[in-house]
Amino acid sequence: MPLNERPPQSKPDTLADATEVTAPMSVRADDPAVVARIDALISELGGVPGTFDAKLVRELMQTALRLIPDGRDTGEIKLMTNAMKEMRYAYHIFGKYKEPHKVTIFGSARTAETHPDYTACVEFSKLMAEAGWMAITGAGGGIMQAGHVGPGRAASFGVAIRLPFEQNANMVIKGDEKLINFRYFFTRKLMFLSQAEAVVLFPGGFGTMDEAFETLTLVQTGKATPMPIVMVEGGDGSYWRAWDQWVRRELIDRGWVSPEDPNIYYLAKDPRDAASHIIRFYRNYHSSRYVKDDFVIRLRNPIAATDVAKLESEFGLLIKEGGMRLSGPLEGEDDNLTRPRLVFRHNRNKFAHLRRLIDRINELEPAV
């Protein structure tokens, strides 16, 4: 019996009684009976009761149920449903290729195959594939195609958007399991950045600028994990040099961004320099995350205590309280448990300096 229905009762004697019999009960999504039924369904589908993941799935289902009393219109419910379906499917596909590093490549769909930028992108993406990386592009033509030509089909992901005026998927990725089609730009962008450990930008138009500034903003504000953001082009192009000059003249000089914010991005000399910069970023830095109030930097190799003291002195402006310390995995971490850690209480600010801290860590020699 549905939870919002009463059991059958005897025929009412008055109109008031009839109203009472037929009026539905108001049941909330957090009602204990509803929660119990959701938990039972999660368990039936293989979820483990009491785990954090099961709790998150329950909250997701409760959120969907709340759309009913919220009275949202069909269009809004359709958007939310399609967005969730897109994200679930995309995460499912990417989840099959968790281990290889991935680089997202942005740039113009209009770049001709004879253009120096196209040639440079093929060279760059081939170098990254030779280093064991996979490439993520928007799956179209131009720079997107070049980013797939270099590594080839097996090492390519396509994150396509459905547009009536753009071409279909390029010849490299078309028909591949790793080609994912999106209805919405925001879900597509989420995959571009959440699945990448580096972002490389070739010259492009409004779309490329949108992707560049969104990536920079997310890293600048700490909403994305630190990663290399590299600008590169072919031949003797001046696109990114002019862009960098504009940023310094119109943004930094006016105080709209901080003087240290250009540390977030790197203007590469050529494709090989771009690839080297990315690989160098992961020389000793592995990954990072927050565990409650602590910022945890996972390292590939341990570093000396004397080096930790130097880092603490040099980057004290990042520390909210206490100091930096070497550590094993913290309570709440469930991955990369064998890697050494550098831990400190971060003020969640000055992320351009945090990027510089990672560069300094990569300059250090492993502890003997």
N, C-alpha and C positions, 0 to 999 in steps of 0.2 A: 504494500500500500504506500503511495507517495506520502512523504512526510507532511505535506501541506494540506492533507485531507483528514477529516475526522472519520471515525468508524460509523457505519450506518446506525441511525437511531430510529425510534418509533415515530410515527407520523405526528407532526406538531399540532398542538391544539390552537395556537394563536399565530398571527403574522409575525410577532416578535420572536416566537420560538422558531418559526421557519427561517427567519433571517439568521438566527444564531446557528442553525443546523447547516446552512449552505455556505456561510462565510468562510473563506479559507483561513487557516492559521498562518501567522507570519513566522517563518522559520529563517534564521540567519545562517550564513555559510559557516560561521564558527560555532553553531549549535553542537553540543557534544554528540548528539545522535548523527548529525551530518558528518562530523569529523570521524566518528567511528566507521561509518560506511565508506568514506574516502580511504581511510587507512586500510580497511579490509580489501578494497579494490587494488590499492597499491601493492599490498602483500600478495594478492592473487596473481598479479602481473610480474612478480619476482622481486619487488622492493623489500628491503630489510627494515621492519618496524623499529622505530627508535633512532635510526641513523639521521644524520643531518641531511643527506640527500633525499631521504623519504620525506622529511619535514618540508624541504623546499618544493618537492613535487606536490605535496598536499596544499601548500600555500598557492601554488600555481593554479591548482584546480579550484580552490576557494575563490581566487581572484576572478576566474572565469564565471563561477556561479554568481558572484556579486553583480555581474552585468545584467542579470535578470531584474532584481529590484531597482538597480540604477536606472533602468528604462532607456538604455542607450539605443540609438536608432540602428537600423540594419547596416548602413554604410560604415558606421564606426565599429560595429562588431565584426563586420567582414574584414576591415583593415587589420584589426588586432589578430583575428584568426589567421589570415594569410601571412602576416608578419611572423607569427609564432611558427607556422608550418614551414616557412622559408628558413628560419633560423635552425629549427630542429633538423631539417634535412641537410643543410649545409654543414652543421657541426657533425652530423653522422658521416658525411663523406670525408671531411677533413680528419675525423677521428681514425680513419683507416690508415692515415699516413702521419702519425704523431711524431715519429722520431726525426725525420730530416728537418733541418732548418729550412725556413721559407723566407723568400724576399718578395715583397710586393713591388711591382713596377708600374709606375704611372707615366702617362705621356699622351701625345695627340694621336687620335685615330686617323688623322689626315696625313701623317708623315709618309711620304712616298718611299718605296723600297730602294730607290736610288739616292735617298737623302743621307748625308753623313750621320744624322742622329739614328736612323734605322740601322746602319752598319754598326754604329757604336753600341746600340742596344743588343744586337745579336752577339757581339763580342763579349759584352758584359755578362749577359745571361749564360753564355757558354762557359765563361770562367767560373761563375758561381756553381754551375752544375758540376764542373770538374772538381770543385771543392766539396761536393756532396749536398748542395742546396737544391731546393725546388723553387720554381718561379710561379708567382701568382699575378695574373694580369686580367684586364677586363674582357679578354677573349675576342675582341674585335680585330680590326686591321691596324695599320700603322705601327706605332710603338708597341701596342699590345701583341700584335702578331710577331714582331721582332723579339719580344721577350719570351716567346714560345719557340721560335725557330732555333735560338741558341741552345737551350737545354734539350729540346725535342719533346715529343708527346709524353713520354713516360715521366718526365720530371716537371710537368707543367700542370697548373690549375687554371681554370677559366672561371671567372666570376662575372657573368654577363648580366646586362640590364636589358629589359624588353622595351625597345623604342621603335616607333613606326618608321623612323627616317634613318636608322643606322643599319649597317650591314650585319649579316649573320655572323656566327662564330667563324673564326679564321680556320684555315685548312689544317692547321696543326692539331687543334684541340677539338674540332667538331666531331661529335659522336662519342667522345671519351666520357667515361664515368666521372672524371674530375671536372667536367664542365657543368657548372651550376647556374641556372637561370633565375633571376630575381625580378620581381615586380616593382620593388621599392628601392630607392637609392639608399635609404638609411640602413636597411638590413644588409645590403651589399657592402656598404662602407664598413659596417661592423666586422664583416668577414675579412675584408682587405687588411684591417689593422689588428684584429684580435688573433689572427692566425699567422702573422708575420713577425719575424725577429729583426727585420730591417725594411726600410722603405727607400726606393730609389726613384727619382723623378727626372724624366727627360722633358724637353720643352713641349709646351702644349697650350691650349686655350683656356676658356673659362673652367672647364671641368678639371683640368690639371691644376689650375690655381686653387680651385675649391679643395681638391684633395691635398695639395701642399699645405695650405693654411689650416685645414682641419687637423692634419697630422701634427703640424707644429704646435697648434693650440692644445691638443690632447697631451702631448709630451710636456709642454711648457707648464701645464696646470696639474700634472701628475695623474691625469685620467687615463693615460696609457703608460705602460711600463717603458723605462728608458730603452731606446733602440737607436741605431744609426739611421739618420735621415740624410740622404746623399743626393746632391744635384749633379748631373753629368750630361754632357752633350758631345756631339761628334765634330770633328774638324777643328776649325778655329772659331767656333761659335761664341757669341758674347751674351746669349740669353740670360744665363744664370748670373754672370758678373753684373749685368745691368740690373737684374732683379735684386741682387745683394746690395748694390749701391743705393737703390731706391729704399730698401728696408732701412739702411743705416741713415740715409738723409731724411726720409719722410716719417719713419717710425721711431727710431732711436733718438734722433736729434730733437724730435718733438716730445719725447718722453712717453710715447705710447707703449713701447716695450723697453725692457731693461738693457743696459749696455752689454750684459753678459749673455743675452738670449741667442745671439748668433752661434754660441757654443753648441746649440741644439742641432744645428745642421752643418753640413760639410760640402764645400764646392770642390768636386774632384777634378783633377787635371785631365783624366782620360778614363776609359772603361777599366783598365787594369788598376789604376789608382783607386777607383770606386770600389772594386772588389777587394782590394787589399785593406782598405779602410774598414769595411764591414767585418772581414775575417779577423782583423786586429782587435776589434771591439770585443770579440769573444775569446781573446787569448787567455785570459784568466777569469774574467767575468763570465758567469754562466747564466744567471737569472736573478730576479729579485721579487719580493712581495712584502706586504705588510702583515705582521702577525700581531693583532691588537694595535698597540701603539709603537711597536718596534719595526724598524725597517731592516729587512734581512736580505743581505747580498750573498747569494750562493757562489762559491768560488770553485774553479776547476782544480786549483792547487792551493795548499795552505800558504799563508804569508807570515813573515816573522813578526813577533811582538813589537820589535823596535820600529818596524814599518807601520804597524797599527798606530803607535804613538805619534809618528810623523803625520799620518793621515788625519788623526784627531786634531792635531795642532793646525794643520793647513786648512781643514774643512770644518772648523768649529762652528762656523755660521750655519751649518746644516743641523746641528745638534740642539734639540730642545732642552734636554737635561741629561746629566750623566756624561758618559763618554762612549768610545767605541770599544768593542770587545770581540775576541774570537769565540766562536761557539759551535756546538753541534746543532742538530735540528731542534727547533723550539716546539713546545707543546702546541698542537694544532696543525703542524706541518705533516703532510702525508706523502710527499714526493721528494726525490733527490736527497734521501735521508743520509747517504754516505758522504755527501759533499761538505767541506768546511764552510763556515759562515763568518761574515763580518756583520755585526749587529750594533745598531744604535737607535736611540729615540729621535726620530726625524721630526723636524718642525713642519713638515709637509709644505715646504715653500722652497723657492730658489732652485728649481729643478734644472736650470742650466748649470748651476754649480754641481748638482748631483751628477750630471753627465760628465763633468770634468773629474769628479771623484772616481768614476768608473775608468776614465782614461788613465788616471794615476795608478789605479790598481793594476791595470794591464801593463804598465811600465815596470812594475815590480818583478823581481825574480822570485821564484818559489822558495819557501823556507827549506833549509837543508834538514 
